[in-house]
């Protein structure tokens, strides 16, 4: 009786482990590796300074970095581990972008493994917007 119970527990543990692996590994096989947390492209002919701040839903700071972008340069920031596992953390985040300490834009989204916030500097400057923010999902 004790041997049967031990085999049953081992079998159930293996099934649980297999199902957990399926929920973590299969999405990576289908969609590929996670995309960056955000990307920034400078379309202007001059260099610019961009400060990126990210806050969680409780207004706690998650990231605060400043980037010096040369003309035509592109930078990206990789996702931390907690954003790489599907369904691990479902929280809205607010991205705050400040360009040259003058223009500030915010963008809120739910960060998932395969979505990326994209920032374009001076892509729509004819429209009068130095910052253009959007999101792309794979």
C-alpha positions in Angstrom: 0.0 0.0 0.0 2.8 2.4 0.9 4.6 1.7 -2.4 1.4 2.4 -4.4 0.9 5.8 -2.6 4.5 6.7 -3.3 4.1 5.9 -7.0 0.9 7.8 -7.2 2.4 10.9 -5.6 5.4 10.6 -8.0 3.1 10.3 -11.0 1.0 13.3 -9.9 4.1 15.4 -9.3 5.5 14.5 -12.7 2.1 15.5 -14.4 2.1 18.8 -12.6 5.7 19.5 -13.6 4.9 18.6 -17.3 1.9 20.9 -17.3 3.9 23.7 -15.8 6.6 23.3 -18.4 4.0 23.3 -21.2 2.6 26.6 -20.0 6.1 28.2 -19.8 8.0 26.5 -22.7 5.3 26.2 -25.4 4.6 29.9 -25.8 8.4 30.5 -26.3 8.4 27.8 -29.0 5.5 29.5 -30.8 6.3 33.2 -30.4 10.0 33.1 -29.9 12.0 35.0 -27.2 10.5 37.9 -25.3 10.7 41.3 -26.9 12.5 44.3 -25.2 10.7 46.2 -22.5 10.9 49.4 -24.7 12.8 50.7 -27.7 13.7 54.3 -28.6 14.6 55.6 -32.0 16.0 59.0 -32.7 14.8 60.2 -36.1 16.3 63.7 -35.6 19.5 65.0 -37.1 20.7 66.0 -33.6 21.4 64.1 -30.4 18.9 64.1 -27.5 18.7 63.1 -23.9 15.7 60.9 -23.0 14.9 60.0 -19.4 12.8 56.9 -19.0 10.9 56.2 -15.8 8.6 53.2 -15.2 6.2 52.9 -12.3 4.0 50.0 -11.2 0.3 50.3 -10.4 1.2 51.4 -6.8 3.4 54.2 -8.1 6.6 52.4 -7.1 9.6 53.1 -9.3 10.7 50.1 -11.3 13.2 51.9 -13.6 14.8 55.3 -13.9 17.4 55.7 -16.6 18.7 58.4 -18.9 19.9 57.8 -22.4 22.0 60.0 -24.6 20.9 59.3 -28.2 22.9 60.4 -31.2 21.3 61.2 -34.5 19.7 58.1 -36.0 20.6 56.0 -32.9 18.3 53.3 -31.5 18.4 51.8 -28.0 16.4 49.2 -26.2 16.1 47.9 -22.7 15.6 44.1 -22.1 12.8 42.8 -20.0 13.5 41.7 -16.4 12.8 38.1 -15.6 9.4 38.8 -14.0 8.1 40.0 -17.4 9.5 37.1 -19.3 7.2 34.3 -17.9 3.6 34.4 -19.3 1.0 35.1 -16.6 3.7 35.5 -13.8 2.7 39.1 -13.1 -0.3 41.0 -14.5 0.1 44.6 -13.4 -0.3 47.9 -15.3 2.8 50.0 -15.6 3.2 53.7 -16.4 6.1 54.7 -18.7 7.2 58.3 -18.4 9.5 59.7 -21.1 11.1 63.1 -20.7 12.9 64.5 -23.7 15.7 67.1 -23.1 14.2 68.0 -19.8 11.4 69.9 -21.7 8.8 67.6 -23.1 7.2 64.8 -21.1 4.8 62.1 -22.2 3.3 59.1 -20.3 2.1 55.7 -21.6 0.3 53.0 -19.5 0.2 49.4 -20.5 0.2 45.8 -19.1 3.7 44.4 -19.8 3.7 40.9 -21.3 6.5 38.9 -22.7 5.8 39.7 -26.3 4.8 43.4 -26.2 7.1 46.4 -26.5 6.6 50.1 -25.9 8.1 52.0 -28.8 9.2 55.6 -28.6 10.1 57.6 -31.7 11.9 60.9 -31.3 11.0 63.5 -33.9 9.3 61.0 -36.2 6.1 63.2 -36.4 7.8 66.6 -35.8 5.8 68.2 -38.7 2.8 67.5 -36.5 4.5 69.3 -33.6 5.1 66.2 -31.5 8.7 65.5 -30.5 7.7 62.2 -28.9 5.6 59.5 -30.5 4.7 56.6 -28.2 3.1 53.3 -29.2 3.0 49.6 -28.5 3.7 46.6 -30.7 2.8 43.0 -29.9 4.2 40.0 -31.6 
